[in-house]
Amino acid sequence: ANKEKLTLMFDFFLAKTKNPKRVLVMALIKPDSAKKDIK
């Protein structure tokens, strides 16, 4: 269930962000920072 949630979140992030690679890296290293970056 968690993995599916994360996948959906990533899909949403990738669709919303202008810099998906940076978001993915940040999500892996600092999930909290990545969330802030998206908002």
C-alpha positions, 0 to 999 in steps of 0.5 A: 500500500505504501509503495503504491501511495509513493508511486502516485505521489511521485507521478503527481510531483513529476507532473507538477514540478519543473525539475523532476530529477532534482525532486527525485534525488531530494525525495530519496535523500531528504523526503521532507525537503522534497515535499517542501520543494513541491509546495 
